[in-house]
Each structure stands twice: as structure tokens, then as C-alpha cells.
């Protein structure tokens, strides 16, 4: 049974927290996903074996948290994440962001850099509403969003369609991180599959080129898809967390 907190905006969030040593690990899930997914649960088990503090939670409108998915937007979910990190963790954290969670992690790094020890992006999708989702809609779908405020589009992962709203896109334009300076003064590891059907490999390459970061590396895994949940992929995520944990200030360890 998940515990719950309420955000200053009145949104009730479900979470699972595990005590342990630091820096703690915070898992940030993807668009319309939840904290019960393979990566989140596997990483909690891995963190338990390492004796590490770990937090996973559902954004509002996702999973066990209150609210309707279609009423949310990137800014709301980033605010949820800020509140969860502030209230449920202590000290700098390793942010592990999957897909949209990678964008949320970058927003947290911009808003509260003192609370970030490192960042791991799993098929990170910064700015996806503007750069891939909006261009990927048909003219008819864009017209429906503009005139009616929403449109339903097929979901490749389950039977529930995505409900995309005008607010999602308008707010997304206020949350973009690849247009202005992006300082990441801590170690960053990006991992992605070459057969990712949702996030093109050009996205992490663009992030790698754009960010001001002293220690940033990208690993591409041939044949891996967007889920990035095979045993080898999960081990690679754990390896990335270990790397950024060992160098929380972005510098080489002392001899």
C-alpha cells in the first residue's frame, strides 16, 4: 500500500520510500506510466541490496495518485516532483528519469540544483511535446486540439488512448530546456536503445551538445527499444547510477 502526500496545489500523490544511505535515488517515470513499472520496481530492489535510500512516486493523474491524467501538464508534474523530492528526501539525490521523467529531471536540476548529486536519463525526452509530439500529429488532430481543447490518439503500450490537450502543449512551451542555457554541474549519464520507437537517438545527442556539464556521457545500446527493460539494460542503468554516485560533485575521485 502506497503512502501519500499532498502538494501545495492540493494534489494527492502516492509514493513508496525506502530508507538507506545517500545520495538517495529518485525514480521519475514517463508519460502516462506509473511507479509500478519494471524499471522502478527493479531499481528499488537493486537499491535495497545496495543499502541506498530510494523514492518512487506517481505524478498526479498517474498510477495511484489522485487526479485525471488529461488535466495535467509538464509543469504540474514537475511541481509534483519538486514537492516529493523536497518533502520525502534529504540532501542531494541521484535523479533517474525515464522518457518524460528525463525532462522532469532536467527541470528539477534547473529549479533546485543544490538537491541534485547526479542525473541518469533513460531514453530521456526533453521538450518532446514541442519537438516530436506536436509535429507528429496530423493537421486534423492539431485543429481539433486548437478548436476543442483536446484530442484522443492511439497508445502503443496499452488500450487506453492518450488524451492530449491544448494546455499540455501550451504549458510544454513554458518548460522547454533545450532552447536556453542548461547548466548541469554534476555527473550525467544518458542511456538509450537504437530501436527506440518513441525517442530518436538525435534527442540525447542534442542534449549532450546543448548542456553545460563537466561529466556527461551517452551510451547507445544496439537493438534496445524504448522500454529499456531487458536484464542487460537494467544492469546498465544500475551501472550508470553507481558511476554518478561515486563522483557526486562531477570531479574525479581523489587519489
Secondary structure, 3 states (H helix, E strand, C coil): CCEEEECCCCCEEEEEEECCEEEEEEEECCCCCCCCCHHHHHHHHHHHHHCEEEEEECCCCCCCCCCCHHHCCHHHHHHHHHHHHHHHCCCCEEEEEECHHHHHHHHHHHHCHHHEEEEEEECCCCCHHHHHHHHHCCHHHHHHHHHHCEEEECCCCCCCCEEEEHHHHHHHHHCCCCCCCCECCCEEEEEEECCCCCCCHHHHHHHHHHCECCCEEEEEECCCCCCCCCHHHHHHHHHHHHHHHHCCCCCCCCC
